[in-house]
Amino acid sequence: MPVDSRLAFVLEERKALFSRLDWENPISQLQNRVRGEQLYRYFLLTDSEITGIRDTIRLHVATTPYYLSLSDPKDPNCPIRRMIVPTSDETILSPEESPDPLEEERLSPVRGLTHMYPNRVLLFSNHTCSVYCRHCMRGRKVSSSNERMTEDDLKKAFEYIREHDEVEDVVISGGDPLNLADNRIEFILSSLESIPHVKICRLGTRNPVTNPFRITDELCKIIERYNTDHLSIFCNTQFNHPLECTKESKLAILKLLKAGVSVGNQAVLLKGINDSCETMLELHKKLLEMRIRAYYLYDPELIPGSRGFRTPLYKGIEIIEYMRGKIGGMGIPQFVNDLPGGGGKITIAPNWYLGYYPRTRQHLFRSAVTKKIHLSYEPEGSAYTDLYPHISEKEWEGYFP
């Protein structure tokens, strides 16, 4: 079929899809999700995409019509499309890749619960998502019905938490916990609120991005009911590109804020999608306009079929360095690497601190704004001077010729 005819077909199919559902009904969005074998109706697919859809070694393919509507049917480099449609890169397992690089399964004392940090646990509450993002780091579990968490599984996880009074903070993740029914969400939140030593609950959800209509008044009432003096509920979402910052998403965020929930963003650095300094700055400016604070910028995980998304480590450092001085601090994320092997998260930052010059008790810094060298003094009698990287006489002369 000629390209013009194909494009006319795709545009007509999109129009038909968007018109046949109750657009602002989150259930209608889920019931009308587009699967991998249907993507040819809504995109002018490339050979690489056709191969990726057929042979991906990653999770299932699906998107809500809402999220599909943000994508470009003609441009294979469209950032939203890249997060929806597999390419041939997803068919290749590289030697360094692993289904579980963070070793969450090894650190799982009971089904669905990861205990990596002493005082925190992650609860895998649900195996489904509104959109199966191609860069998902938990593809080994997400979209697999074998990973469904039953009520009994959840009760066993809560019993483990109850028996470990060092656990103060519970991250509810998945999949997407907000894809659960309201009564299941209430069961989870009420269970956590009843455990005396659990003080913090963090909801990890991408629904404000992919199906913002899920943030209903009824859901927010449930969240507000358990957002008490005893349990503080936070929400971390994942906006990766400015195109995702829509009026629908902003309305969803405002509802969460009115329920007393602080919202942060955990972006993932993705090759060809948001790995430019300008794109990341624009994204975080828009997030602040939506009242979302920056939290993390993740270095991509070494997951199977992910070579098309991974960036050099320095790219994240470069982006954070570029953003400093161009946006308020609450709009600058921490660049983090979740260490393979279950080592937990570490922050990686530009080298603003250059070292310590013992002869004058001065620390040397490079300004993010002026790019010039600035000096500050160490207190007299400090017991920490041997712990700093020392500036030699030659290096000092190089800074101040």
Contacts in CASP RR format, 6 or more apart in sequence:
PFRMAT RR
TARGET T0000
AUTHOR 0000-0000-0000
METHOD contacts of the structure
MODEL  1
MPVDSRLAFVLEERKALFSRLDWENPISQLQNRVRGEQLYRYFLLTDSEI
TGIRDTIRLHVATTPYYLSLSDPKDPNCPIRRMIVPTSDETILSPEESPD
PLEEERLSPVRGLTHMYPNRVLLFSNHTCSVYCRHCMRGRKVSSSNERMT
EDDLKKAFEYIREHDEVEDVVISGGDPLNLADNRIEFILSSLESIPHVKI
CRLGTRNPVTNPFRITDELCKIIERYNTDHLSIFCNTQFNHPLECTKESK
LAILKLLKAGVSVGNQAVLLKGINDSCETMLELHKKLLEMRIRAYYLYDP
ELIPGSRGFRTPLYKGIEIIEYMRGKIGGMGIPQFVNDLPGGGGKITIAP
NWYLGYYPRTRQHLFRSAVTKKIHLSYEPEGSAYTDLYPHISEKEWEGYF
P
1 9 0 8 1.000
3 44 0 8 1.000
6 44 0 8 1.000
7 44 0 8 1.000
7 73 0 8 1.000
7 74 0 8 1.000
9 41 0 8 1.000
10 41 0 8 1.000
10 42 0 8 1.000
10 43 0 8 1.000
10 44 0 8 1.000
10 73 0 8 1.000
11 73 0 8 1.000
13 41 0 8 1.000
13 42 0 8 1.000
14 42 0 8 1.000
14 68 0 8 1.000
14 69 0 8 1.000
14 73 0 8 1.000
17 32 0 8 1.000
17 34 0 8 1.000
17 41 0 8 1.000
17 42 0 8 1.000
17 65 0 8 1.000
17 68 0 8 1.000
18 65 0 8 1.000
18 69 0 8 1.000
20 32 0 8 1.000
21 28 0 8 1.000
21 29 0 8 1.000
21 31 0 8 1.000
21 32 0 8 1.000
21 65 0 8 1.000
22 28 0 8 1.000
23 29 0 8 1.000
23 65 0 8 1.000
23 66 0 8 1.000
23 213 0 8 1.000
24 213 0 8 1.000
25 213 0 8 1.000
26 207 0 8 1.000
26 211 0 8 1.000
26 213 0 8 1.000
26 214 0 8 1.000
26 216 0 8 1.000
29 64 0 8 1.000
29 65 0 8 1.000
29 66 0 8 1.000
29 130 0 8 1.000
29 211 0 8 1.000
29 213 0 8 1.000
29 214 0 8 1.000
30 64 0 8 1.000
30 130 0 8 1.000
30 179 0 8 1.000
30 211 0 8 1.000
32 64 0 8 1.000
32 65 0 8 1.000
33 62 0 8 1.000
33 63 0 8 1.000
33 64 0 8 1.000
33 65 0 8 1.000
33 130 0 8 1.000
34 41 0 8 1.000
34 42 0 8 1.000
34 62 0 8 1.000
34 63 0 8 1.000
34 64 0 8 1.000
34 65 0 8 1.000
34 68 0 8 1.000
35 60 0 8 1.000
35 61 0 8 1.000
35 62 0 8 1.000
36 53 0 8 1.000
36 60 0 8 1.000
36 61 0 8 1.000
36 62 0 8 1.000
37 53 0 8 1.000
39 45 0 8 1.000
39 49 0 8 1.000
39 53 0 8 1.000
39 61 0 8 1.000
39 84 0 8 1.000
39 85 0 8 1.000
40 50 0 8 1.000
42 68 0 8 1.000
42 73 0 8 1.000
43 49 0 8 1.000
43 71 0 8 1.000
43 73 0 8 1.000
43 81 0 8 1.000
43 85 0 8 1.000
44 73 0 8 1.000
44 74 0 8 1.000
45 53 0 8 1.000
45 85 0 8 1.000
46 76 0 8 1.000
46 87 0 8 1.000
47 88 0 8 1.000
48 76 0 8 1.000
48 87 0 8 1.000
48 88 0 8 1.000
48 89 0 8 1.000
49 76 0 8 1.000
49 85 0 8 1.000
49 86 0 8 1.000
49 87 0 8 1.000
49 88 0 8 1.000
51 87 0 8 1.000
51 88 0 8 1.000
51 91 0 8 1.000
52 86 0 8 1.000
52 87 0 8 1.000
52 88 0 8 1.000
52 89 0 8 1.000
52 90 0 8 1.000
52 91 0 8 1.000
53 61 0 8 1.000
53 85 0 8 1.000
53 86 0 8 1.000
55 88 0 8 1.000
55 90 0 8 1.000
55 91 0 8 1.000
56 86 0 8 1.000
56 90 0 8 1.000
56 91 0 8 1.000
56 305 0 8 1.000
57 90 0 8 1.000
57 91 0 8 1.000
57 92 0 8 1.000
57 93 0 8 1.000
57 304 0 8 1.000
57 305 0 8 1.000
58 86 0 8 1.000
58 90 0 8 1.000
58 134 0 8 1.000
58 136 0 8 1.000
58 139 0 8 1.000
58 303 0 8 1.000
58 304 0 8 1.000
58 305 0 8 1.000
58 306 0 8 1.000
59 132 0 8 1.000
59 136 0 8 1.000
59 139 0 8 1.000
59 142 0 8 1.000
59 143 0 8 1.000
59 144 0 8 1.000
60 132 0 8 1.000
60 143 0 8 1.000
61 84 0 8 1.000
61 85 0 8 1.000
61 86 0 8 1.000
61 132 0 8 1.000
62 129 0 8 1.000
62 131 0 8 1.000
62 132 0 8 1.000
62 143 0 8 1.000
63 84 0 8 1.000
63 130 0 8 1.000
63 131 0 8 1.000
63 132 0 8 1.000
63 210 0 8 1.000
64 130 0 8 1.000
64 131 0 8 1.000
64 210 0 8 1.000
64 211 0 8 1.000
66 210 0 8 1.000
66 211 0 8 1.000
66 212 0 8 1.000
66 213 0 8 1.000
66 248 0 8 1.000
67 80 0 8 1.000
67 84 0 8 1.000
67 130 0 8 1.000
67 131 0 8 1.000
67 209 0 8 1.000
67 210 0 8 1.000
67 211 0 8 1.000
68 84 0 8 1.000
70 80 0 8 1.000
70 243 0 8 1.000
70 244 0 8 1.000
70 246 0 8 1.000
71 78 0 8 1.000
71 80 0 8 1.000
71 81 0 8 1.000
71 84 0 8 1.000
72 78 0 8 1.000
72 80 0 8 1.000
72 81 0 8 1.000
75 81 0 8 1.000
76 82 0 8 1.000
77 272 0 8 1.000
79 240 0 8 1.000
79 241 0 8 1.000
79 243 0 8 1.000
79 270 0 8 1.000
79 272 0 8 1.000
79 273 0 8 1.000
79 274 0 8 1.000
80 241 0 8 1.000
80 243 0 8 1.000
80 244 0 8 1.000
82 134 0 8 1.000
82 270 0 8 1.000
82 272 0 8 1.000
82 273 0 8 1.000
83 131 0 8 1.000
83 133 0 8 1.000
83 134 0 8 1.000
83 135 0 8 1.000
83 240 0 8 1.000
83 270 0 8 1.000
83 273 0 8 1.000
84 131 0 8 1.000
84 133 0 8 1.000
84 134 0 8 1.000
85 134 0 8 1.000
86 134 0 8 1.000
87 308 0 8 1.000
89 305 0 8 1.000
89 306 0 8 1.000
89 307 0 8 1.000
89 308 0 8 1.000
89 309 0 8 1.000
90 134 0 8 1.000
90 305 0 8 1.000
90 306 0 8 1.000
91 305 0 8 1.000
92 305 0 8 1.000
92 307 0 8 1.000
93 304 0 8 1.000
93 305 0 8 1.000
94 304 0 8 1.000
94 305 0 8 1.000
94 307 0 8 1.000
96 302 0 8 1.000
97 302 0 8 1.000
97 303 0 8 1.000
97 304 0 8 1.000
97 305 0 8 1.000
97 306 0 8 1.000
97 307 0 8 1.000
98 302 0 8 1.000
98 303 0 8 1.000
98 304 0 8 1.000
98 340 0 8 1.000
99 139 0 8 1.000
99 140 0 8 1.000
99 303 0 8 1.000
99 304 0 8 1.000
100 106 0 8 1.000
100 140 0 8 1.000
101 137 0 8 1.000
101 301 0 8 1.000
101 302 0 8 1.000
101 303 0 8 1.000
101 340 0 8 1.000
101 341 0 8 1.000
102 116 0 8 1.000
102 137 0 8 1.000
102 301 0 8 1.000
102 338 0 8 1.000
102 339 0 8 1.000
102 340 0 8 1.000
102 341 0 8 1.000
102 342 0 8 1.000
102 343 0 8 1.000
102 344 0 8 1.000
103 340 0 8 1.000
103 341 0 8 1.000
103 342 0 8 1.000
104 114 0 8 1.000
104 116 0 8 1.000
104 122 0 8 1.000
104 138 0 8 1.000
104 342 0 8 1.000
106 342 0 8 1.000
107 114 0 8 1.000
107 115 0 8 1.000
107 116 0 8 1.000
107 342 0 8 1.000
108 114 0 8 1.000
108 115 0 8 1.000
109 115 0 8 1.000
109 160 0 8 1.000
110 153 0 8 1.000
110 156 0 8 1.000
110 157 0 8 1.000
110 159 0 8 1.000
110 160 0 8 1.000
111 149 0 8 1.000
111 153 0 8 1.000
111 156 0 8 1.000
111 157 0 8 1.000
112 123 0 8 1.000
112 124 0 8 1.000
112 149 0 8 1.000
112 153 0 8 1.000
112 157 0 8 1.000
113 121 0 8 1.000
113 122 0 8 1.000
113 123 0 8 1.000
113 124 0 8 1.000
113 157 0 8 1.000
113 160 0 8 1.000
113 161 0 8 1.000
114 121 0 8 1.000
114 122 0 8 1.000
114 124 0 8 1.000
115 121 0 8 1.000
115 160 0 8 1.000
115 164 0 8 1.000
115 167 0 8 1.000
116 122 0 8 1.000
116 342 0 8 1.000
116 343 0 8 1.000
116 344 0 8 1.000
117 344 0 8 1.000
118 166 0 8 1.000
119 166 0 8 1.000
119 167 0 8 1.000
119 168 0 8 1.000
119 169 0 8 1.000
120 167 0 8 1.000
120 168 0 8 1.000
120 169 0 8 1.000
120 170 0 8 1.000
120 171 0 8 1.000
121 160 0 8 1.000
121 161 0 8 1.000
121 167 0 8 1.000
121 169 0 8 1.000
121 170 0 8 1.000
121 171 0 8 1.000
122 170 0 8 1.000
122 171 0 8 1.000
122 173 0 8 1.000
123 154 0 8 1.000
123 157 0 8 1.000
123 170 0 8 1.000
123 171 0 8 1.000
123 172 0 8 1.000
123 173 0 8 1.000
123 188 0 8 1.000
124 138 0 8 1.000
124 141 0 8 1.000
124 147 0 8 1.000
124 149 0 8 1.000
124 173 0 8 1.000
124 174 0 8 1.000
124 175 0 8 1.000
125 149 0 8 1.000
125 154 0 8 1.000
125 172 0 8 1.000
125 173 0 8 1.000
125 174 0 8 1.000
125 175 0 8 1.000
125 177 0 8 1.000
125 180 0 8 1.000
125 188 0 8 1.000
126 148 0 8 1.000
126 149 0 8 1.000
126 174 0 8 1.000
126 175 0 8 1.000
126 176 0 8 1.000
126 177 0 8 1.000
126 179 0 8 1.000
126 180 0 8 1.000
127 141 0 8 1.000
127 142 0 8 1.000
127 143 0 8 1.000
127 144 0 8 1.000
127 145 0 8 1.000
127 147 0 8 1.000
127 148 0 8 1.000
127 149 0 8 1.000
127 174 0 8 1.000
127 175 0 8 1.000
128 142 0 8 1.000
128 143 0 8 1.000
128 175 0 8 1.000
128 176 0 8 1.000
128 179 0 8 1.000
129 136 0 8 1.000
129 142 0 8 1.000
129 143 0 8 1.000
129 174 0 8 1.000
129 175 0 8 1.000
129 176 0 8 1.000
129 179 0 8 1.000
129 206 0 8 1.000
129 210 0 8 1.000
130 176 0 8 1.000
130 179 0 8 1.000
130 206 0 8 1.000
130 207 0 8 1.000
130 210 0 8 1.000
130 211 0 8 1.000
130 214 0 8 1.000
131 206 0 8 1.000
131 210 0 8 1.000
131 211 0 8 1.000
132 142 0 8 1.000
132 143 0 8 1.000
133 206 0 8 1.000
134 309 0 8 1.000
135 268 0 8 1.000
135 270 0 8 1.000
135 300 0 8 1.000
135 306 0 8 1.000
135 309 0 8 1.000
136 142 0 8 1.000
136 303 0 8 1.000
137 301 0 8 1.000
137 303 0 8 1.000
137 338 0 8 1.000
138 173 0 8 1.000
138 174 0 8 1.000
138 175 0 8 1.000
139 303 0 8 1.000
141 147 0 8 1.000
141 174 0 8 1.000
141 175 0 8 1.000
142 174 0 8 1.000
142 175 0 8 1.000
151 184 0 8 1.000
151 187 0 8 1.000
154 187 0 8 1.000
154 188 0 8 1.000
154 191 0 8 1.000
155 191 0 8 1.000
158 191 0 8 1.000
158 192 0 8 1.000
158 195 0 8 1.000
161 167 0 8 1.000
161 170 0 8 1.000
161 192 0 8 1.000
161 195 0 8 1.000
161 198 0 8 1.000
162 195 0 8 1.000
165 196 0 8 1.000
165 197 0 8 1.000
166 197 0 8 1.000
167 197 0 8 1.000
167 198 0 8 1.000
168 197 0 8 1.000
168 198 0 8 1.000
168 199 0 8 1.000
168 200 0 8 1.000
169 198 0 8 1.000
169 199 0 8 1.000
169 200 0 8 1.000
169 201 0 8 1.000
169 202 0 8 1.000
170 192 0 8 1.000
170 198 0 8 1.000
170 200 0 8 1.000
170 201 0 8 1.000
170 202 0 8 1.000
171 202 0 8 1.000
171 204 0 8 1.000
172 188 0 8 1.000
172 201 0 8 1.000
172 202 0 8 1.000
172 203 0 8 1.000
172 204 0 8 1.000
173 204 0 8 1.000
174 204 0 8 1.000
176 204 0 8 1.000
176 205 0 8 1.000
176 206 0 8 1.000
176 207 0 8 1.000
177 185 0 8 1.000
177 188 0 8 1.000
177 203 0 8 1.000
177 204 0 8 1.000
177 205 0 8 1.000
178 185 0 8 1.000
178 203 0 8 1.000
178 205 0 8 1.000
178 207 0 8 1.000
178 214 0 8 1.000
178 215 0 8 1.000
178 219 0 8 1.000
179 207 0 8 1.000
179 214 0 8 1.000
180 188 0 8 1.000
182 218 0 8 1.000
182 219 0 8 1.000
182 222 0 8 1.000
185 219 0 8 1.000
185 222 0 8 1.000
185 223 0 8 1.000
186 222 0 8 1.000
186 225 0 8 1.000
186 226 0 8 1.000
189 201 0 8 1.000
189 222 0 8 1.000
189 223 0 8 1.000
189 225 0 8 1.000
189 226 0 8 1.000
189 231 0 8 1.000
189 233 0 8 1.000
190 226 0 8 1.000
192 198 0 8 1.000
192 201 0 8 1.000
192 226 0 8 1.000
192 231 0 8 1.000
193 201 0 8 1.000
193 226 0 8 1.000
193 228 0 8 1.000
193 230 0 8 1.000
193 231 0 8 1.000
196 230 0 8 1.000
198 231 0 8 1.000
199 230 0 8 1.000
199 231 0 8 1.000
199 232 0 8 1.000
200 231 0 8 1.000
200 232 0 8 1.000
200 234 0 8 1.000
201 226 0 8 1.000
201 231 0 8 1.000
201 232 0 8 1.000
201 233 0 8 1.000
201 234 0 8 1.000
202 233 0 8 1.000
202 234 0 8 1.000
202 235 0 8 1.000
202 236 0 8 1.000
203 223 0 8 1.000
203 233 0 8 1.000
203 234 0 8 1.000
203 235 0 8 1.000
203 236 0 8 1.000
203 261 0 8 1.000
204 235 0 8 1.000
204 236 0 8 1.000
204 237 0 8 1.000
205 235 0 8 1.000
205 236 0 8 1.000
205 237 0 8 1.000
206 237 0 8 1.000
206 238 0 8 1.000
207 214 0 8 1.000
207 215 0 8 1.000
207 237 0 8 1.000
207 252 0 8 1.000
208 215 0 8 1.000
208 237 0 8 1.000
208 239 0 8 1.000
208 249 0 8 1.000
208 252 0 8 1.000
208 253 0 8 1.000
208 256 0 8 1.000
208 263 0 8 1.000
209 237 0 8 1.000
209 238 0 8 1.000
209 239 0 8 1.000
209 240 0 8 1.000
209 244 0 8 1.000
209 249 0 8 1.000
212 246 0 8 1.000
212 248 0 8 1.000
212 249 0 8 1.000
212 251 0 8 1.000
212 252 0 8 1.000
213 248 0 8 1.000
213 252 0 8 1.000
214 252 0 8 1.000
215 251 0 8 1.000
215 252 0 8 1.000
215 253 0 8 1.000
215 255 0 8 1.000
215 256 0 8 1.000
216 255 0 8 1.000
217 255 0 8 1.000
220 255 0 8 1.000
220 256 0 8 1.000
220 258 0 8 1.000
220 259 0 8 1.000
221 259 0 8 1.000
223 233 0 8 1.000
223 256 0 8 1.000
223 259 0 8 1.000
223 261 0 8 1.000
224 259 0 8 1.000
224 260 0 8 1.000
226 233 0 8 1.000
227 233 0 8 1.000
227 259 0 8 1.000
227 260 0 8 1.000
227 261 0 8 1.000
233 260 0 8 1.000
233 261 0 8 1.000
234 261 0 8 1.000
234 262 0 8 1.000
234 263 0 8 1.000
234 264 0 8 1.000
235 256 0 8 1.000
235 261 0 8 1.000
235 262 0 8 1.000
235 263 0 8 1.000
235 264 0 8 1.000
236 263 0 8 1.000
236 264 0 8 1.000
236 265 0 8 1.000
236 266 0 8 1.000
236 295 0 8 1.000
237 253 0 8 1.000
237 263 0 8 1.000
237 264 0 8 1.000
237 265 0 8 1.000
237 266 0 8 1.000
237 292 0 8 1.000
238 265 0 8 1.000
238 266 0 8 1.000
238 267 0 8 1.000
238 268 0 8 1.000
239 245 0 8 1.000
239 249 0 8 1.000
239 265 0 8 1.000
239 267 0 8 1.000
239 283 0 8 1.000
239 286 0 8 1.000
239 287 0 8 1.000
239 292 0 8 1.000
240 267 0 8 1.000
240 268 0 8 1.000
240 270 0 8 1.000
240 273 0 8 1.000
240 274 0 8 1.000
240 283 0 8 1.000
241 273 0 8 1.000
241 274 0 8 1.000
241 279 0 8 1.000
241 283 0 8 1.000
242 279 0 8 1.000
242 282 0 8 1.000
242 283 0 8 1.000
242 286 0 8 1.000
245 283 0 8 1.000
245 286 0 8 1.000
245 287 0 8 1.000
245 289 0 8 1.000
245 290 0 8 1.000
249 290 0 8 1.000
250 289 0 8 1.000
250 290 0 8 1.000
253 263 0 8 1.000
253 290 0 8 1.000
253 291 0 8 1.000
253 292 0 8 1.000
254 291 0 8 1.000
256 263 0 8 1.000
257 263 0 8 1.000
257 291 0 8 1.000
262 293 0 8 1.000
263 291 0 8 1.000
263 292 0 8 1.000
263 293 0 8 1.000
264 292 0 8 1.000
264 293 0 8 1.000
264 294 0 8 1.000
264 295 0 8 1.000
265 284 0 8 1.000
265 287 0 8 1.000
265 292 0 8 1.000
265 293 0 8 1.000
265 294 0 8 1.000
265 295 0 8 1.000
265 296 0 8 1.000
265 333 0 8 1.000
266 295 0 8 1.000
266 296 0 8 1.000
266 297 0 8 1.000
266 298 0 8 1.000
266 333 0 8 1.000
267 274 0 8 1.000
267 280 0 8 1.000
267 283 0 8 1.000
267 296 0 8 1.000
267 297 0 8 1.000
267 298 0 8 1.000
267 333 0 8 1.000
268 297 0 8 1.000
268 298 0 8 1.000
268 300 0 8 1.000
268 309 0 8 1.000
269 275 0 8 1.000
269 297 0 8 1.000
269 298 0 8 1.000
269 299 0 8 1.000
269 300 0 8 1.000
269 311 0 8 1.000
269 315 0 8 1.000
269 316 0 8 1.000
269 319 0 8 1.000
269 335 0 8 1.000
270 300 0 8 1.000
270 309 0 8 1.000
270 311 0 8 1.000
271 300 0 8 1.000
271 308 0 8 1.000
271 309 0 8 1.000
271 310 0 8 1.000
271 311 0 8 1.000
273 309 0 8 1.000
274 280 0 8 1.000
274 283 0 8 1.000
275 311 0 8 1.000
275 315 0 8 1.000
275 316 0 8 1.000
275 319 0 8 1.000
276 319 0 8 1.000
277 318 0 8 1.000
277 319 0 8 1.000
277 322 0 8 1.000
277 323 0 8 1.000
280 297 0 8 1.000
280 319 0 8 1.000
280 322 0 8 1.000
280 323 0 8 1.000
281 322 0 8 1.000
281 323 0 8 1.000
281 326 0 8 1.000
281 327 0 8 1.000
284 294 0 8 1.000
284 323 0 8 1.000
284 327 0 8 1.000
284 331 0 8 1.000
284 332 0 8 1.000
284 333 0 8 1.000
285 327 0 8 1.000
285 331 0 8 1.000
287 293 0 8 1.000
287 294 0 8 1.000
287 331 0 8 1.000
288 327 0 8 1.000
288 328 0 8 1.000
288 330 0 8 1.000
288 331 0 8 1.000
293 330 0 8 1.000
293 331 0 8 1.000
294 329 0 8 1.000
294 330 0 8 1.000
294 331 0 8 1.000
294 332 0 8 1.000
294 333 0 8 1.000
295 333 0 8 1.000
295 334 0 8 1.000
296 333 0 8 1.000
296 334 0 8 1.000
296 335 0 8 1.000
296 336 0 8 1.000
296 345 0 8 1.000
297 316 0 8 1.000
297 319 0 8 1.000
297 320 0 8 1.000
297 333 0 8 1.000
297 334 0 8 1.000
297 335 0 8 1.000
297 336 0 8 1.000
298 336 0 8 1.000
298 337 0 8 1.000
298 338 0 8 1.000
299 311 0 8 1.000
299 313 0 8 1.000
299 316 0 8 1.000
299 335 0 8 1.000
299 336 0 8 1.000
299 337 0 8 1.000
299 338 0 8 1.000
299 348 0 8 1.000
300 306 0 8 1.000
300 309 0 8 1.000
300 310 0 8 1.000
300 311 0 8 1.000
301 338 0 8 1.000
302 310 0 8 1.000
302 340 0 8 1.000
313 337 0 8 1.000
313 348 0 8 1.000
316 335 0 8 1.000
316 348 0 8 1.000
317 335 0 8 1.000
317 348 0 8 1.000
317 349 0 8 1.000
317 350 0 8 1.000
319 335 0 8 1.000
320 332 0 8 1.000
320 333 0 8 1.000
320 335 0 8 1.000
320 349 0 8 1.000
320 350 0 8 1.000
321 350 0 8 1.000
321 368 0 8 1.000
323 331 0 8 1.000
323 332 0 8 1.000
324 332 0 8 1.000
324 350 0 8 1.000
324 368 0 8 1.000
324 369 0 8 1.000
325 368 0 8 1.000
325 369 0 8 1.000
334 347 0 8 1.000
334 349 0 8 1.000
335 347 0 8 1.000
335 348 0 8 1.000
335 349 0 8 1.000
336 345 0 8 1.000
336 346 0 8 1.000
336 347 0 8 1.000
336 348 0 8 1.000
337 345 0 8 1.000
337 346 0 8 1.000
337 348 0 8 1.000
338 344 0 8 1.000
338 345 0 8 1.000
339 345 0 8 1.000
339 346 0 8 1.000
350 368 0 8 1.000
351 366 0 8 1.000
352 365 0 8 1.000
352 366 0 8 1.000
352 367 0 8 1.000
352 368 0 8 1.000
353 363 0 8 1.000
353 364 0 8 1.000
353 365 0 8 1.000
354 364 0 8 1.000
354 365 0 8 1.000
354 366 0 8 1.000
354 373 0 8 1.000
354 391 0 8 1.000
354 399 0 8 1.000
355 363 0 8 1.000
355 364 0 8 1.000
355 388 0 8 1.000
355 389 0 8 1.000
355 390 0 8 1.000
355 391 0 8 1.000
356 362 0 8 1.000
356 363 0 8 1.000
356 364 0 8 1.000
356 378 0 8 1.000
356 385 0 8 1.000
356 388 0 8 1.000
356 389 0 8 1.000
356 390 0 8 1.000
356 391 0 8 1.000
357 363 0 8 1.000
357 364 0 8 1.000
357 390 0 8 1.000
357 391 0 8 1.000
357 396 0 8 1.000
358 385 0 8 1.000
358 390 0 8 1.000
359 393 0 8 1.000
361 377 0 8 1.000
361 378 0 8 1.000
361 380 0 8 1.000
361 385 0 8 1.000
362 375 0 8 1.000
362 376 0 8 1.000
362 377 0 8 1.000
362 378 0 8 1.000
363 375 0 8 1.000
363 376 0 8 1.000
363 377 0 8 1.000
363 378 0 8 1.000
363 388 0 8 1.000
364 373 0 8 1.000
364 374 0 8 1.000
364 375 0 8 1.000
364 391 0 8 1.000
364 399 0 8 1.000
365 373 0 8 1.000
365 374 0 8 1.000
365 375 0 8 1.000
365 376 0 8 1.000
366 372 0 8 1.000
366 373 0 8 1.000
366 374 0 8 1.000
367 373 0 8 1.000
367 374 0 8 1.000
373 399 0 8 1.000
373 400 0 8 1.000
378 384 0 8 1.000
378 385 0 8 1.000
378 388 0 8 1.000
391 399 0 8 1.000
END
